[in-house]
Amino acid sequence: MRLAFMGTPDFARPVLSELAAAGHDIACVYTREPKPSGRGHKVTRSPVHALADELRLPVRTPKNFKSAEDVEAFKALDLDVAIIVAYGLILPQAILDAPRHGCLNLHASLLPRWRGAAPIHRAIMAGDAVTGVQVMRMEAGLDTGPVLLSESVEITEHDTAGALHDRLSEIAAGLAPRALAALERGALTQTRQPEDGVTYASKISAEEARIDWTGDARSVDRHIRGLSPFPGAWFECGGDRVKALLSAVVEGEGPPGAVLNAHGKLIVGCGAGAVELKSLQRAGKRAQDAEEFLRGFPLKTGDRLS
């Protein structure tokens, strides 16, 4: 099929790779424009942009689709369908209507739960037992369209957002070619989303990422794993901000934020129970396991993390 691919982050790369390998006519790749990043503010292409260049596919990076010129350029591609994966721009109705078979979005949740920007983080933070990827026909609303294909996956008690991201990305890469094959056969069935159970996965703010040690140990652990490796749950100690990247619920009781053990292991009290912090990262430093971290950042029993 003749298609446009619209995506930006690492999550979308395997999908683009699979569609190209399947022999589809990818007329153009749309992604967010390159932007400065890092200490040197070097202008960096998005992960999808970099892959499209490797595949020698034409790339467009409009700031938005408010320009009539950008809309007309999209219409002129004469597309069968557009595939959207974490693109990051709102698509106006004129874009949604342009391809003959519309626009299909691959979303990393089981809709209508976790519509929006951060479904993987939110699912872990909320303690969901299952999530998945769904192919949805796009409408003007935020992730409100009918579901065409779906595949679910269990969320384990050890999953981080990074690990779950990678599993869901591979699932998405398998679903996209299946959806297009069914579309060509006229075999896609649309299922309207239920009106009950709608939740929204809003972006994670820096302040929200701060660890609230007054929560019970399981909620603190989910908070840490759900924000790892990015943006990273954090706490302060001695004026330093530290990210906690990996944790586990362990036996222990103590005041919230109190260090209960700092001898090779770092165990911290919560509102109920305790968590062991297994991987940490100071600002501007690489991630370290707890033993290495404690050698350079000495803590003692009774110290308080805030």
C-alpha angles and dihedrals in degrees: 000000000000107000148160119226117213118188143115122190135061090269090069098048099084090050093054090045093053094047091051092047090050089061100246117158101249102196095183143349118225119199141151115287119263113269138188115269140168129025093305093048089230112180106249131193119229117257090254091049091053092050093046089054090051089051091046093238122152113256132204125188110188116177088225140328097259090107115090087212092060092047093050091047089055093048090049090063087077093217132190091205144341122228116209124193119171092323097160100218130098110243117217121225091258089063094044090053098044103083116071092239097032128235124313120203126200108212127188101229142058100263139258083031113083104008111178143034109332109034097144094052093044095049093057094041091052093050096244113176095209140023135159149166125283133190108222133184104236124242131177092267125083105276091325101130128114118279118243104176133008140186124182133205134191120250109220127209089250099050120122122198088253095054093045090046090058094049093048092047091057091047089052090051089057096044097052098064090042090054093050093047090052091045091055090052093046088240102125114118119205120219118189115229115251117253092226123075099034114160131168127228101209121188117277113251122213091245093049089054090063112108116248103209091190089075120093117271095257094053091047090050092049090048091054096044093042092058098042127146094358133063086355128218110255145194136184128239126171091349094305124116113223129185120220108212104173132023145160136203111252140171115279145100131214145120114309110275094010117137106238097177130013100165106111088317128063112217121176131192121239134190085278123008127347142268131218113224106216103173127029139173130201119210110283093006134102122258115275135189115248096260093053092042092053092053090062099030106041114207127174135202110283097029113132127230117203 
